[in-house]
């Protein structure tokens, strides 16, 4: 293979059979369960990188959104589920969410998410199901149950326009790629948006969340002090590409 061929064909690893295709990445019937809870402010400050600021820090802040997301139809990535934590933050006064942790059960979106945007994705076994009158989300890391979320199924409807507006706010990621000598080669704060969002339904209801300690899936390091709300969303959307808003190595 010639040098020009490598340059022309290089998109993702491995060269001759990339783990994921080029975008855009469209998701149909993407289903969320989001449990919003209050946590330890000191624990939150220890994981949110500057220049991001914790939303409402010092004034009733210390909020985390624990998410289960079911994706039955996604371009190039197939059918999978993910689970993790998003922290409400601001950048230059604009509200958004910092993606702190993500656990998935599918190789393609793990590779694509990490290589393209810098999503903090690790392999695990999340699931999201309806058990009679309960929406249930569980996350297992190996044989260990590390997260259990429950919510009353479609108790009350929410205003779709407000839910759609919440999905259109910016999201932030810390993208880290090491050099071959193990020093940082890329260390960037990345911003991305969801695009072409159609909310098909949104509901709220009673909710509960339990997190268990695990050395390699440390979701419990942001402990649940008080559950604030539970939201269930069904939507079609496109995952937009990212932009670099801060280069830590510059």
N, C-alpha and C positions, 0 to 999 in steps of 0.2 A: 504494500500500500504506500503510495507516494505521500510526501509531506502535504501537498495541496489537498489530497483526498482526506487526510486526517483533519485538516482545518475545515473542510467543507462538511464533513459528516459528524464532527464532534458536537454532540448535544448533551449527552448524559452518559453516566457509567452503566454498563460497559460499552465501549465504542461501537461494536458490531451488533449489539442487541440491548439498547437502552432499557432500563427498568421501567420507564414510563414514556408516553408519547408527548410531543409538543402540545401546548394548549391551543385554544381556550378550553377551560375545564367547566363544563356545565353540569349542574346537579338538579335532578328532578325528584320531587317528593322527599326532599331532605327534611328530616324530622328531628327536632330538638326537644330535650328536656333540660331546663336550666333552673338549678336551685341556687338562689342568691342567699348568702349567709354572711354573718359578721364574724371576724376572726381577730386574732391577737395583732394589734398594730405594729409591735416590734418585729414579729415574724414577717409581716407584710413588707416592712421597710427593708428587711434583710435580703429580699429577692427581687425587688423592683429596681432596675438599673436607671441611673441618670442618663440623659436629661428628662426622662419621664418622671412625673410627679403623681403620687397616689391621690386619686380623686377624693376630695373631702377630708384629707389627712388633718387630724387635729380637731375636726368638727363633726364627729359622728361617722367618720370614714371606716377604714379597715374592712372593706367589702370585697368578697370573692364571689364569682359565679362559677359553680361547678356544673359542667355540661356533659350530657350524653347526646351524641349525634348519630342518627341512623341514616345511612346513605345507600339506598337500594339501587340507584341508577346514576352513576357518575362517569363522565367522559374519560376514558383511558384508565380509570382507577377501579371500575367495576362496582361491586357490592360489598360494603364494609361498614363498620361501626367504630366510632372513636369516643374517647372520654378524657376530660381534663379540666384544668382551671384557667379562668380568664379573670384578670384583675382590672377593675375600672381605674383608668389613669387619665392624665391630661398631658398634652405637649403643646407648649406655647399657648396655653389657655383653651385648647380644643380638646373636648372629651373623646375618649376612645377606650380600647381594651388592650391590655398586654397579655399575650398568650404565654402563660407560665409553664404549663405541662400538658402533654397529649399522649394518649396510649391508644394504639390501633391494632387491628387484627389482619392487616393486609400489607404486603411488601411494597407494592407499587406506590401507594400514597405516602408511605413512610419515606421511601427514597426520594420521590418527587417533592414532598413537602420540605424535607431537610435540605436538599440540594438547591432548589429554586428559591424558596422564600426564607428558609431558616426556621420552619416550624419545629418545636422541641419534641419530635415524635419518637416513641419507643414502642417495641412490639409487646403486646399484652392481649388480654381476652375480654374486651368490653362487650356488653349486650344491652339491648333496650327492647322490652316486650310489654304487652298488655296482659296482665293477670287478673281476669275478671273485672273488678271495678278499679284496678290500680295500674298506673303506669310505673313500670319497674326498670331501673337501670342498675347494672352491677358491673364492677371491674375486678377481674382476677389477674394477678401477676403470678404466673405459674399456678400452683394449687392454692395460693393465698388470696382470700377476698380482701381487697383494700378499699373498696367504696361500694356503698349501697344507697340508692336514692329511690324514694317512693313519692307518688303524687296521685291525688284523686283524679280519675280519668274524665277529662272534659267537663269539669264542674261548672265553670262560668266562662263565657266568651269574652275576648278582649277586642279592643278597637284595632282593626287590621292596619290602619294608617299609622298609628303610633308604634305598633310592633315593627312595621316596615321601616320606619324612621330609625328605630334602634338598631336595625341590621345594617343600615347604611353608614353608621359612624366608622371612623378609621380604626384599624387594628394594628398592633405593633408586635414585632418579633425581634429577638436577638440572634442574628445569623453568625455562626462561628464555624470556620473551616480551617483546620490546621495545615501548616506547611509540612513538607516531607521530613523536616528535622524536628517536628512536633511543636514548633513555635506557631503563634497565630499568623495565618496568612490573610484571612478575612475575619473581621469582627465589626459588625455593622448593626445599627438599629434600622429595621426595615418597616415600612408602612404599607399596608394593602387595604383594599376595600372589596366588599361584596358588590356585585353589579347585576343589573337586569333582574331585580328581586321582585318576585310575585308571591305574596303571602296568601296561602290558600285557607288557612285556619289558624287560630291562636286561642289558647284557653289558660285559665289559672285554676288553682284548687289547693287544698291542704297539701303540705309537702314536708318531707323529712329527709335527712342526710346523715349517714354514718361513715366516718373515715377511720381506717385502721393503719397503724404504723407498719412500714416496710422499708428496708434499707435501700432498695433500688426503685421503688415507686413511692416517693415520700410525700404523697398528697396530704397526709395527716400533719405535716409540718406547718400547714395553715389550718389550725384546728377549728372545728365548728363550735362557736360560742352561742349563736342564735340564728335560726333559720328565719329569713325575712319573707321569701316568696318562692313560689314555683310557677314556671311558665312552660307550656307545651306549644310548639310551633310546627306547622307544616308549610314548606315553601319550595319554590323553584328559584334557582339563582346561579350566577356565574362567579367563580372565584377569580378575582382580578389579579393581575401580576403586581409585583411590588416596586417600591422606590426606596432608595437609601436616604434616610433623614439624618443619620449621624454615623460618622466613621470613627471608631474608637482608636484606630491605628494612624490616623492622619496627623 
